[in-house]
Amino acid sequence: MLKETSELVGSCGYNNWIKEEGHRGEIGYDLGKEYWGQGIAAEVLEAMLDYGFTEMKLNRVEALVEPENIASIKMLKRIGFQKEGLLRDYQFVKGKFIDLEMHSLLKRDRMIQDTK
């Protein structure tokens, strides 16, 4: 929601959360096209990461991104995520299999960023 108007402009959350065995979570986010490029997704993602690493006690946060989604990949990189690889034919969407890139951020890397 936009702070100024409380208008719903997208969604976000932890899609998967493995608490006991790996303390790992997968994030997902979606933003209306008219709100792209305004820093909204990055602001929300920063809050999600803070919550995930402190309250949920995550050690690792993952993001799966379509390779064509350059803006999202750049945002993840700016925040500190690292690309780990390509998951070929990982998801079935609109009648075809698509590849997804795996990006991750570790708690220790986030802590290093916070001290800079």
C-alpha positions as CSV (number, residue, x, y, z in Angstrom):
1,M,0.0,0.0,0.0
2,L,1.1,3.5,-0.7
3,K,1.9,5.3,2.6
4,E,0.2,8.5,1.4
5,T,-3.1,7.0,0.2
6,S,-3.3,3.5,1.5
7,E,-3.8,2.4,-2.1
8,L,-3.0,-1.3,-2.8
9,V,-0.2,-1.3,-5.4
10,G,1.1,-4.8,-5.2
11,S,1.7,-7.8,-3.0
12,C,4.7,-9.5,-1.2
13,G,5.4,-12.2,1.2
14,Y,7.3,-15.3,2.1
15,N,6.1,-18.0,-0.2
16,N,8.0,-20.9,1.4
17,W,9.4,-21.0,4.9
18,I,11.5,-23.9,6.1
19,K,11.9,-23.2,9.8
20,E,13.4,-26.2,11.5
21,E,15.8,-27.8,9.0
22,G,17.3,-24.8,7.1
23,H,15.9,-21.6,8.4
24,R,15.3,-20.6,4.8
25,G,12.6,-18.5,3.2
26,E,11.6,-17.8,-0.4
27,I,10.3,-14.3,-1.1
28,G,7.8,-13.2,-3.7
29,Y,6.7,-9.8,-4.7
30,D,4.5,-8.2,-7.4
31,L,4.0,-4.5,-8.2
32,G,1.6,-2.8,-10.5
33,K,3.3,-1.7,-13.7
34,E,2.5,1.9,-13.1
35,Y,4.5,1.8,-9.9
36,W,7.7,0.3,-11.4
37,G,10.9,2.3,-11.0
38,Q,9.9,4.3,-8.0
39,G,11.8,2.3,-5.4
40,I,8.6,0.8,-3.8
41,A,9.6,-2.8,-4.3
42,A,13.1,-2.2,-2.9
43,E,11.7,-0.5,0.2
44,V,9.2,-3.3,0.8
45,L,11.9,-5.9,0.2
46,E,14.2,-4.3,2.7
47,A,11.5,-4.4,5.4
48,M,10.8,-8.1,4.5
49,L,14.4,-9.0,4.9
50,D,14.7,-7.2,8.2
51,Y,11.7,-9.1,9.5
52,G,12.9,-12.4,8.0
53,F,16.3,-12.3,9.5
54,T,15.3,-11.0,12.9
55,E,11.8,-12.2,13.7
56,M,11.6,-15.4,11.6
57,K,15.3,-16.2,12.4
58,L,16.1,-17.0,8.8
59,N,19.7,-17.7,7.7
60,R,18.9,-17.5,4.0
61,V,16.4,-15.8,1.8
62,E,15.8,-16.9,-1.8
63,A,14.2,-15.2,-4.7
64,L,13.3,-17.0,-8.0
65,V,13.2,-14.6,-10.9
66,E,12.5,-14.9,-14.6
67,P,15.8,-14.2,-16.5
68,E,14.0,-11.6,-18.6
69,N,13.0,-9.6,-15.5
70,I,16.1,-7.4,-15.6
71,A,14.8,-4.7,-13.3
72,S,14.0,-7.2,-10.6
73,I,17.4,-8.8,-10.9
74,K,19.2,-5.4,-10.7
75,M,17.2,-4.6,-7.6
76,L,18.1,-7.9,-5.9
77,K,21.7,-7.3,-6.7
78,R,21.7,-3.8,-5.3
79,I,20.2,-5.1,-2.1
80,G,23.0,-7.7,-1.9
81,F,21.5,-10.9,-3.4
82,Q,23.8,-13.1,-5.4
83,K,22.8,-15.2,-8.4
84,E,23.3,-18.8,-7.8
85,G,22.2,-20.3,-11.0
86,L,19.6,-21.1,-13.6
87,L,16.8,-23.6,-12.9
88,R,15.9,-24.9,-16.3
89,D,12.2,-25.6,-17.1
90,Y,11.5,-25.0,-13.4
91,Q,7.9,-23.8,-13.6
92,F,4.9,-24.4,-15.9
93,V,3.3,-21.1,-16.9
94,K,0.7,-20.4,-19.5
95,G,1.1,-23.8,-21.2
96,K,4.9,-23.9,-21.3
97,F,7.9,-24.5,-19.0
98,I,10.0,-21.5,-18.1
99,D,13.5,-21.1,-16.6
100,L,14.0,-19.2,-13.3
101,E,17.1,-17.8,-11.8
102,M,17.9,-18.5,-8.2
103,H,19.2,-15.5,-6.2
104,S,19.9,-15.6,-2.5
105,L,21.0,-13.4,0.5
106,L,22.6,-14.9,3.6
107,K,22.1,-13.4,7.0
108,R,25.9,-13.0,7.5
109,D,26.1,-11.1,4.2
110,R,23.3,-8.8,5.3
111,M,25.0,-8.2,8.6
112,I,28.2,-7.1,6.8
113,Q,26.1,-4.7,4.6
114,D,24.5,-3.2,7.7
115,T,28.0,-2.4,9.2
116,K,29.1,-0.4,6.1
